[in-house]
Amino acid sequence: MTDEQLALQAVSDAQRILEEYLEPMPRNNERVILDKLVEVLERPELLVAVTRMQGGR
């Protein structure tokens, strides 16, 4: 997968998680949602890809 594809996949996954959270239902799962978002956004391959896209900063 290219760096751009990895980034787009992560954004798509994060959007899906937020959509689930925004569905009208009782909210007692904020920590679960946060954990899912962190899991998506801290994928090692994503972090490497973002660093490369930023020019190695």
Buried (B, 14 or more C-beta within 10 A) or exposed (E): EEBEEBBEBBEEBBEEBEEEBEEEEEEEEEEEBEEBBEEBBEBEEBEEBBEEBEEEE
